[in-house]
Amino acid sequence: MVSAQYLIPAGSEKPLSIRDYKWSPDGSKLLIFTNTQRVWRAHTRGDYWVLDLDDMNLFKLGFELPESSLMFTKFSPDNKMAAYVSNNNIYMESLADHKITQLTKDGSRTIINGTFDWVYEEELSLRDGFRWSPDSKKIALWQLDAEGVNDFYMINNADSLYSKLIPVQYPKAGTKNSACKVGVITIEDSDIKWMNVPGDARNNYIARMDWAAGSDEIYVQHLNRLQNKNEVMLCNASSGEVKTILTEIDEAWVDIDDDMLWFNDGKNFTWVSERDGWRHIYIVSRDGSDVELVTEGDFDVISVQYIDDKNGWIYFIASPEDRGQRYLYRVKLEANGNIERLTSMEFSGTSRYSISKNSAWAIHTASDFNSPSVTSLVSLPDHKVVRKLVENKKLKETVDALNITNAEFFTITTEDGVELDGMKIAPPNFDPNKKYPVLFYVYSEPGSQTVLDSWGFFNLYHQMIAQKGYIIMSIDSRGTPAPKGREWRKSIYRKIGILTSQDQASALKAIAEKWDYIDTARIGIWGWSGGGSMTLNMLFRYPELYKMGIAVAPVGDLRFYDTIYQERYMGLPSVNAKDYKNCSPVHFAENFKGDLLLIHGTGDDNVHYQNSEVVINELIKHNKYFTMFAYPNRSHSIYEGRNTTRHLFTMMSNYLYEHLKAGGIDK
């Protein structure tokens, strides 16, 4: 659509390297994001260039501002302006004469306009903190005041003669949060009207904010600190007046609703709630007086994809029969309608969709555990493949030549009657008349499932391990975000590390009874982050069951993790100190008997290296021997630096081969 020759800046010989791009609303201008820098997890800071397709003029935005300092640049809906964040302030630039207007002027290290601090980004998935109004006359924004939030210092010993301290404002469980407020900037005079959202700004969260189907009101989702109440509020953009139109309450915690979509000319919006025990779609009137259930039954809606207002349909993702798969359904925009599966029965595994505005077409990406993704253009609602867009033929040929074993999905019932979902990969030359070692891959926290029928990086790594003579297994404990109802997900409230490890141990015992080819003397376990914590929990709480484990970047003590995540699932440590202690693996280290490889990046700004240090100290205290490896200055993902990923997985593999003998042996 645009030749590279038009993306060569004046004075340069090469076109811009494109990290991302966007079109203006009218399609007349192209926005290029380049020269980017990482902020926490993602590359969200860089340079932005605009190519005007009318005259092929290429120009850089924010030419007065420092290089690679712009964030979240967006065209105004009327195609006349662009707005962006730089150094915690919001700016606006005319696309006609390139005049730059600074809309906020108080931005600093602690006053954060239009973007977020570490914990809001990590746990509320918020990065871009401003929104153009539909009429292009206003901008709604978040502002955080991080004054008083404690710094956690990471130490860089490797890049200079003397060590450097790297401060990160990081609120650990029970400590002070940033204060948060939202406001509306009037473009004409740069005046800001702050919304009168009630409550203590440091002990509540504004988890979502956007324009409420017009330019007169914004809506917010307002969470209390315990995150067991979510209030949907409408805020008058001119007066700042606020009214609550919907309240969601749960004894454990409530989820933020990312599927709140306006329709019917702004008279209604969708709301996803567990109020009847399952995640269902409700239609809510603008004033909140009328709330109607749309999807009825004992199943969970995973996400809302699209509303076809004209023809009266809601499209959504669900998987009523198989909790590890994902398919597209639709239902009429009316109470208690019949749901209709649209994903063709020829597809199994996981399906993702991008639906066109008239809902007649969709980009469909499908994969399963054993097969890389294929992306197609499909017609709707008949789901006929019109054109294959990305077939990944070379990757499929490479994978097919690897002699991989198809993963098998199963359910196992524990001694206390809990049905758990599982996955296993057997060695290519598997002989059921022999006994094999088992390596469990674990996560088992509310963040994600591991038993998913979809393509992923760990699939191939685990296939490689299976080819060495190991059975690979994974079990989703209670509390994982599987579409199995509210009771399943919320059962671990204030029991993280207790109920989850109980489920893992019970599943292992049931598996050993069911399949006599499991060698119970050769059981290993590994996991990363929350999975690293679970690995420690299993080794420390059930040392008689596990021969060895590999814990990568684990949370050793729950008090050391951040406010939003840990308090959501555990409450406040000042109230539940006993629960925090009983759920933390470090307090059970004295029971450890097997082999442990503990791995952590010293530059981890998410799960601080401190977590492994307290575990190390406790193991030393009880004269427990183990292996430890620290990656200097690496973050939570441990990938920075040449050869790091290869080194990490080679080390993990070699430790496994050494401490858990491979291959089948006679029964």
C-alpha positions in Angstrom: 0.0 0.0 0.0 3.0 2.3 0.6 6.3 1.8 -1.1 9.4 1.9 1.1 10.8 4.7 -0.9 8.2 7.1 0.7 9.4 6.1 4.2 13.0 7.4 3.7 13.5 10.6 5.9 15.3 13.5 4.3 19.0 13.1 4.7 18.8 9.3 5.2 19.4 6.4 2.8 17.2 3.8 4.5 13.5 3.7 5.1 12.1 3.8 8.6 12.2 0.5 10.6 8.6 -0.1 11.4 7.8 -1.3 14.9 4.1 -0.5 14.5 1.8 1.6 12.3 -1.7 3.0 12.3 -4.0 4.7 9.7 -5.8 8.0 10.3 -9.6 7.6 10.6 -10.1 8.7 7.0 -7.2 6.6 5.7 -5.3 9.6 4.3 -2.3 9.5 6.6 -0.1 6.7 7.9 1.5 6.8 11.4 4.8 5.0 11.8 6.2 4.0 15.2 10.0 3.5 15.1 13.3 3.9 17.0 11.6 2.4 20.0 12.6 1.8 23.6 11.3 -0.6 26.2 9.3 0.7 29.1 8.8 -2.2 31.6 7.6 -5.1 29.5 6.8 -3.4 26.1 8.3 -1.1 23.6 6.0 1.9 24.2 8.4 4.8 23.8 10.0 5.9 20.5 9.6 8.2 17.5 6.5 8.8 15.4 6.5 9.8 11.7 3.4 10.7 9.6 3.2 10.0 5.8 0.5 12.1 4.2 -0.8 10.0 1.3 -2.2 13.1 -0.5 1.3 14.5 -1.3 3.6 11.7 0.1 5.1 14.2 2.6 6.9 12.4 5.4 7.4 14.3 8.7 8.3 13.6 12.3 6.0 14.4 15.2 7.3 16.1 18.3 10.3 17.6 16.6 11.0 19.8 19.6 11.0 16.9 22.1 13.8 14.5 23.0 14.5 11.5 20.6 12.5 8.3 21.3 10.4 10.0 24.0 6.9 9.9 22.4 4.3 7.4 23.6 0.8 6.3 22.5 0.5 8.8 19.5 -3.1 8.9 18.2 -4.8 10.8 15.4 -7.8 12.8 16.4 -11.1 11.5 15.0 -11.4 14.5 12.7 -7.9 13.7 11.2 -6.6 17.2 12.0 -4.4 16.6 15.1 -2.2 14.1 16.8 -1.8 13.7 20.6 1.0 11.9 22.4 2.8 11.6 25.8 6.4 12.7 26.4 8.1 12.8 29.8 4.8 12.2 31.6 3.0 15.1 29.9 0.4 15.1 27.1 1.0 17.2 24.0 -1.1 17.9 20.9 0.3 18.7 17.4 -1.4 20.1 14.4 -0.9 18.0 11.3 -1.3 21.0 9.0 1.3 23.4 10.5 3.0 21.1 13.1 2.3 23.5 15.9 2.8 21.7 19.3 0.6 22.5 22.3 1.6 21.2 25.7 -1.7 20.2 27.4 -0.4 19.2 30.8 2.6 20.9 32.5 3.0 19.2 35.9 4.5 15.9 34.7 7.4 14.6 36.7 8.8 11.4 38.1 5.9 11.2 40.5 3.1 13.1 38.6 2.3 10.8 35.7 -0.1 12.1 33.0 -1.4 10.0 30.2 0.5 6.8 31.1 1.0 4.7 34.3 3.3 3.5 37.0 4.8 0.0 37.2 1.9 -1.7 39.1 -0.9 -0.2 37.0 0.8 -1.4 33.9 1.6 -4.9 35.2 -1.6 -5.8 37.0 -4.3 -3.7 35.4 -2.8 -3.9 31.8 -2.9 -0.1 31.5 -0.2 1.7 29.4 -2.0 4.2 27.2 -3.6 6.7 29.5 -5.5 9.1 27.4 -8.5 9.1 25.0 -9.7 11.5 22.3 -13.4 12.4 22.5 -15.4 11.4 19.4 -15.8 15.1 18.4 -12.1 15.8 18.7 -12.7 18.7 21.1 -11.6 17.0 24.3 -9.1 14.4 25.7 -9.8 12.3 28.7 -6.8 11.3 30.8 -5.6 9.4 33.8 -3.2 11.1 36.3 -1.2 9.2 38.9 0.5 10.8 41.9 3.3 8.4 42.9 4.6 10.6 45.7 5.4 8.4 48.7 5.4 5.1 46.9 8.5 3.3 48.1 11.4 2.6 45.7 12.8 -0.9 45.3 16.4 -0.7 44.4 17.9 -3.1 41.9 21.7 -3.3 41.7 23.6 -3.3 38.4 27.1 -4.7 39.1 28.0 -5.7 35.6 28.1 -2.6 33.4 30.6 -0.3 35.1 33.5 -0.3 37.6 31.2 0.6 40.4 27.7 -0.7 41.0 24.6 1.4 40.1 21.4 1.5 41.9 18.2 1.3 39.8 15.2 2.6 41.7 11.7 1.4 40.7 8.6 2.7 42.5 7.0 -0.5 43.5 4.2 -0.8 46.0 4.5 -4.2 47.8 1.5 -5.8 49.4 0.1 -3.6 52.1 2.1 -0.5 51.3 1.2 2.9 49.8 -0.2 3.1 46.2 -0.1 5.9 43.8 -3.2 8.2 44.0 -5.2 8.1 40.8 -7.7 10.5 39.2 -9.2 11.1 35.8 -10.0 14.3 34.1 -11.0 15.9 30.7 -8.9 18.4 28.8 -10.7 20.9 26.7 -8.6 21.4 23.6 -9.6 25.0 22.9 -8.1 26.3 26.1 -6.2 23.4 27.6 -8.4 23.6 30.8 -8.6 20.4 32.8 -11.8 19.4 34.6 -11.1 16.6 37.2 -13.9 14.1 37.8 -15.3 14.0 41.3 -14.8 10.2 41.7 -15.5 9.5 45.4 -13.2 7.7 47.9 -9.5 7.7 48.9 -7.6 8.0 45.6 -4.7 5.9 47.1 -6.9 3.1 48.2 -9.1 2.7 45.2 -8.3 2.0 41.5 -9.7 3.5 38.4 -9.2 0.4 36.3 -10.9 1.4 33.1 -11.9 4.7 31.6 -13.2 5.8 28.2 -15.8 7.9 26.4 -19.4 6.7 27.0 -20.6 6.6 23.4 -20.4 10.3 22.9 -18.4 13.4 23.9 -20.3 14.5 26.9 -19.6 11.7 29.4 -16.8 9.3 30.2 -17.3 6.1 32.2 -15.0 4.5 34.7 -14.7 1.2 36.4 -13.8 2.0 40.0 -12.4 -0.7 42.3 -11.9 -0.6 46.0 -8.5 -1.6 47.3 -9.6 -5.2 48.2 -11.0 -5.4 44.6 -14.2 -7.1 45.7 -16.4 -4.2 44.5 -16.4 -2.7 41.0 -18.5 0.4 40.5 -19.3 1.6 37.0 -19.7 5.4 37.0 -20.7 7.9 34.4 -18.8 11.2 34.7 -20.0 14.5 33.2 -17.1 15.8 31.1 -18.0 19.5 31.7 -19.0 19.5 35.4 -17.1 16.6 36.8 -20.3 15.2 38.4 -20.3 11.5 38.9 -23.0 8.9 39.3 -22.8 5.2 39.9 -24.9 3.2 37.5 -23.8 -0.4 38.2 -22.1 -2.2 41.1 -20.5 -5.6 41.0 -19.7 -7.3 44.3 -18.0 -10.6 45.2 -16.9 -12.2 48.5 -13.5 -12.9 47.0 -12.7 -10.5 44.2 -14.3 -9.1 41.1 -12.8 -9.0 37.6 -12.4 -5.9 35.5 -14.7 -6.0 32.5 -12.8 -5.6 29.2 -16.0 -6.3 27.3 -18.0 -3.3 28.1 -19.3 -2.2 24.7 -21.8 0.5 23.9 -24.6 0.0 21.3 -28.1 1.1 20.5 -26.9 4.7 20.0 -25.3 4.6 23.5 -28.6 3.6 25.2 -27.1 0.2 26.3 -23.8 -1.5 27.0 -22.7 -5.1 27.5 -21.5 -6.3 30.9 -19.8 -9.6 31.7 -20.5 -10.9 35.2 -20.3 -14.0 37.4 -23.3 -13.0 39.5 -25.1 -16.2 38.8 -22.0 -18.4 39.2 -20.9 -18.3 35.6 -19.4 -15.6 33.4 -22.3 -14.4 31.3 -23.2 -11.4 29.1 -25.7 -9.0 30.4 -27.3 -6.0 28.6 -27.5 -2.9 30.8 -29.4 0.3 30.1 -27.4 3.5 30.2 -28.7 4.5 33.7 -28.2 1.0 35.0 -31.9 0.5 35.9 -32.4 -2.5 33.5 -30.0 -5.5 33.6 -30.9 -8.5 31.4 -29.1 -11.8 31.1 -28.3 -12.7 27.5 -26.3 -15.9 27.7 -27.9 -18.5 29.9 -26.5 -21.9 31.0 -23.8 -23.6 32.9 -20.9 -22.3 30.8 -18.5 -19.3 30.8 -18.3 -16.6 28.2 -14.5 -16.0 27.7 -14.7 -12.7 25.8 -17.1 -10.6 23.8 -15.9 -10.1 20.2 -18.3 -7.9 18.4 -21.9 -6.4 18.6 -23.9 -6.4 15.3 -26.3 -3.7 16.5 -28.1 -3.6 13.1 -29.0 -7.3 12.9 -29.2 -7.9 16.7 -26.3 -10.3 17.4 -23.5 -10.5 20.0 -20.5 -12.5 18.9 -18.4 -14.1 21.7 -15.7 -16.7 22.5 -16.6 -19.7 24.7 -15.9 -23.4 25.1 -18.8 -25.1 26.9 -17.6 -28.7 26.3 -13.8 -28.4 26.5 -12.2 -26.0 28.9 -8.9 -26.0 27.0 -10.3 -24.9 23.7 -11.8 -21.7 22.3 -14.5 -21.2 19.7 -16.7 -18.4 18.2 -20.4 -18.3 19.1 -23.2 -15.8 18.7 -26.5 -15.0 20.4 -29.4 -12.7 19.8 -29.4 -9.3 21.6 -32.3 -10.4 23.8 -32.8 -12.0 27.1 -32.0 -15.8 27.4 -31.3 -16.3 23.7 -30.1 -19.6 22.2 -26.4 -19.6 21.5 -25.1 -20.7 18.1 -21.6 -22.0 17.4 -20.1 -20.5 14.4 -16.6 -22.0 14.3 -16.7 -24.8 11.9 -16.6 -28.3 13.4 -13.5 -29.1 11.3 -11.5 -26.8 13.6 -10.4 -28.0 17.0 -8.1 -26.3 19.5 -8.0 -22.6 19.8 -9.6 -20.0 17.5 -9.1 -16.2 17.5 -11.0 -13.7 15.5 -11.0 -10.2 14.2 -14.6 -9.4 12.9 -15.4 -6.9 10.3 -17.7 -3.9 11.0 -20.6 -5.5 9.2 -20.0 -8.9 10.8 -20.0 -10.5 7.3 -16.3 -11.4 7.5 -13.6 -12.3 10.0 -9.9 -13.0 10.1 -9.7 -16.4 11.8 -6.5 -17.7 13.4 -6.6 -21.4 14.4 -4.1 -23.6 16.1 -3.8 -26.6 18.4 -1.2 -28.0 20.7 0.5 -30.0 17.9 0.0 -27.6 15.0 1.2 -24.1 14.3 -1.4 -21.4 13.6 -3.1 -21.0 10.2 -4.8 -17.6 9.5 -7.7 -17.4 7.0 -10.4 -15.0 5.8 -13.8 -16.6 6.6 -17.3 -15.5 5.8 -19.9 -15.2 8.6 -22.1 -16.7 9.8 -21.4 -19.8 7.6 -17.7 -19.8 8.5 -16.5 -20.7 5.0 -12.8 -20.3 4.3 -12.6 -17.7 1.5 -8.8 -17.4 1.4 -5.8 -18.8 3.3 -3.8 -15.8 4.5 -0.9 -17.3 6.5 -0.4 -21.1 6.3 3.0 -21.4 8.0 4.0 -24.1 5.6 7.7 -24.0 6.3 7.1 -24.1 10.0 4.7 -27.0 9.7 7.2 -28.9 7.5 9.9 -28.3 10.1 7.7 -29.4 13.0 6.5 -32.5 11.1 10.1 -33.6 10.6 10.7 -33.5 14.4 9.0 -36.8 15.1 6.8 -35.1 17.8 4.2 -36.9 19.8 0.7 -35.6 19.8 -0.3 -34.3 23.2 -3.1 -36.1 25.0 -5.7 -34.1 27.1 -7.4 -35.9 30.0 -9.2 -35.3 33.2 -8.2 -36.8 36.6 -10.4 -37.0 39.7 -8.6 -36.5 43.0 -9.4 -38.4 46.2 -11.6 -35.6 47.5 -13.6 -35.6 44.3 -12.1 -32.6 42.4 -12.0 -33.1 38.6 -8.8 -31.5 37.2 -7.8 -31.0 33.6 -4.5 -32.4 32.4 -2.2 -32.7 29.4 0.6 -35.3 28.7 3.2 -35.9 26.1 4.7 -39.4 25.9 8.1 -40.2 24.4 8.0 -41.2 20.7 9.0 -44.8 21.5 6.7 -45.1 24.5 6.2 -48.6 25.8 3.3 -48.9 28.3 5.0 -52.0 29.8 7.8 -49.9 31.2 7.9 -47.2 33.8 8.9 -43.6 32.9 10.0 -40.5 34.7 7.5 -37.6 34.6 8.3 -33.9 34.4 5.3 -31.7 35.5 5.1 -28.2 34.0 3.1 -26.0 36.5 1.7 -22.5 36.9 -1.6 -22.9 38.8 -2.3 -19.3 39.8 -5.1 -17.0 38.6 -3.0 -15.6 35.8 -3.2 -18.3 33.2 -4.0 -21.9 32.3 -1.3 -24.4 31.2 -3.7 -27.0 29.9 -4.6 -25.3 26.6 -5.0 -26.8 23.2 -3.0 -24.1 21.4 0.4 -23.7 19.8 3.1 -22.2 22.0 6.8 -21.9 22.7 6.9 -24.4 25.5 5.2 -27.1 23.3 8.4 -27.6 21.3 10.7 -27.5 24.4 8.5 -30.1 26.1 8.5 -32.2 22.9 12.3 -32.2 23.0 12.4 -33.3 26.6 9.9 -36.1 25.8 12.2 -37.3 23.1 14.9 -37.8 25.7 12.7 -40.3 27.5 10.4 -38.3 29.8 6.6 -38.1 30.1 5.6 -34.4 30.2 2.5 -33.5 32.1 0.6 -30.4 33.2 -2.4 -30.0 35.6 -4.6 -27.0 36.0 -5.4 -26.7 39.7 -8.4 -24.9 41.2 -8.1 -21.2 40.8 -6.7 -21.2 37.3 -8.8 -19.0 34.9 -10.4 -22.0 33.2 -14.0 -21.5 32.0 -15.3 -23.7 34.8 -17.5 -21.3 36.7 -17.0 -18.8 39.6 -16.6 -21.4 42.3 -13.7 -23.0 40.6 -11.8 -19.8 40.1 -12.6 -18.1 43.4 -12.0 -21.2 45.6 -8.4 -20.2 46.1 -9.1 -16.9 47.8 -6.5 -16.5 50.6 -5.4 -20.1 49.8 -2.8 -19.5 47.0 -0.1 -22.1 47.5 -2.2 -24.2 49.9 -5.2 -25.4 47.8 -3.3 -25.3 44.6 -0.4 -27.5 45.9 -2.9 -29.8 47.5 -4.6 -30.3 44.0 -1.2 -30.9 42.3 -0.2 -33.5 44.9 -3.6 -35.2 44.8 -3.5 -35.3 41.0 -0.1 -36.9 41.0 -1.3 -39.6 43.4 -4.4 -40.3 41.2 -2.3 -40.4 38.1 0.1 -42.9 39.6 -2.8 -45.1 40.5 -4.4 -44.8 37.1 -1.3 -45.4 34.9 1.2 -48.0 36.2 3.8 -46.8 33.7 4.4 -43.7 36.0 7.7 -44.2 37.9 6.9 -42.5 41.2 10.5 -42.5 42.2 11.3 -40.2 39.2 9.0 -37.3 39.5 10.2 -33.8 38.6 8.4 -30.4 38.4 9.3 -27.0 36.9 7.7 -23.6 36.5 8.3 -19.9 36.0 7.1 -16.9 38.1 3.9 -18.2 39.8 4.9 -21.6 38.4 8.3 -21.2 40.1 6.5 -20.5 43.4 4.4 -23.6 42.8 7.5 -25.7 42.1 8.9 -24.5 45.5 5.6 -25.3 47.2 5.5 -28.8 45.8 9.2 -29.5 46.8 8.7 -28.0 50.3 5.2 -29.1 51.2 5.2 -32.6 49.5 8.9 -33.6 49.5 8.1 -37.3 49.5 6.4 -37.0 46.1 9.0 -35.0 44.0 12.6 -36.0 43.3 13.6 -32.7 41.7 12.4 -29.3 40.6 13.5 -26.2 38.6 12.1 -22.9 39.9 12.5 -19.9 37.6 11.9 -16.4 39.1 9.6 -17.6 41.9 7.8 -15.5 44.5 9.3 -16.8 47.7 7.3 -14.7 50.1 3.9 -13.3 49.1 4.5 -10.1 51.1 7.2 -9.2 48.6 4.9 -9.0 45.6 2.8 -6.0 44.5 -0.4 -4.6 46.0 -2.8 -5.0 43.1 -2.1 -8.7 42.3 -1.4 -10.0 45.8 -4.2 -8.2 47.6 -6.7 -9.2 45.0 -6.2 -12.8 45.8 -5.0 -12.6 49.4 -6.5 -9.5 51.0 -4.4 -7.2 53.1 -1.3 -8.5 55.0 -2.2 -6.3 58.0 -5.4 -8.3 58.3 -4.4 -11.7 56.9 -0.8 -12.0 58.1 -1.3 -15.7 59.0 -2.6 -16.4 55.5 0.3 -14.6 53.8 2.7 -16.8 55.9 0.9 -20.1 55.3 0.7 -19.4 51.5 4.4 -18.5 51.0 6.8 -21.3 50.1 9.7 -19.9 52.0 8.1 -20.9 55.3 8.2 -24.6 54.4 11.8 -24.8 53.1 12.9 -26.8 56.1 11.0 -29.8 54.7 13.0 -29.9 51.4 14.7 -33.2 50.6 15.3 -33.5 46.8 17.2 -31.6 44.1 16.5 -28.0 43.3 17.7 -25.7 40.6 16.8 -22.1 41.5 17.1 -19.5 38.7 16.5 -15.7 38.9 17.5 -12.6 37.0 19.0 -10.0 39.3 17.4 -7.2 37.2 13.9 -8.6 37.7 11.6 -5.6 38.3 8.5 -7.8 38.6 9.4 -10.7 40.9 12.4 -9.2 42.7 15.6 -11.2 43.1 14.9 -10.6 46.8 12.4 -13.5 46.6 15.0 -16.0 45.8 17.4 -14.6 48.3 15.0 -15.2 51.2 14.5 -18.8 50.0 18.3 -19.2 49.8 18.7 -18.0 53.3 16.0 -20.3 54.6 17.5 -23.3 52.9 21.0 -22.4 54.3 19.5 -22.1 57.7 18.2 -25.6 57.6 21.3 -27.0 56.0 19.6 -27.8 52.7 21.7 -28.2 49.6 20.6 -27.0 46.2 21.9 -25.3 43.0 21.5 -21.6 42.3 22.0 -19.6 39.1 21.6 -15.8 38.8 21.5 -14.0 35.5 23.0 -10.5 35.9 20.7 -7.6 35.1 18.1 -9.9 33.3 14.4 -9.1 33.8 11.6 -11.4 34.7 11.6 -13.0 31.2 15.4 -13.7 31.4 16.1 -13.0 27.7 18.3 -9.9 27.5 21.9 -10.4 26.4 23.5 -12.5 23.7 22.8 -16.3 24.0 20.8 -15.9 27.2 17.7 -17.9 26.2 19.8 -20.8 24.8 21.9 -20.8 27.9 18.9 -20.9 30.2 17.1 -23.7 28.6 20.3 -25.7 28.0 21.1 -25.4 31.7 17.6 -26.4 32.7 17.7 -29.4 30.4 21.1 -30.6 31.6 20.0 -30.3 35.2 17.0 -32.5 34.4 19.0 -35.1 32.7 21.5 -35.3 35.6 19.0 -35.4 38.4 16.1 -37.3 36.9 17.2 -40.4 35.0 15.6 -40.6 31.5 14.0 -43.5 29.8 11.7 -46.4 30.4 12.7 -49.2 32.8 11.1 -52.6 33.4 8.2 -52.6 35.9 
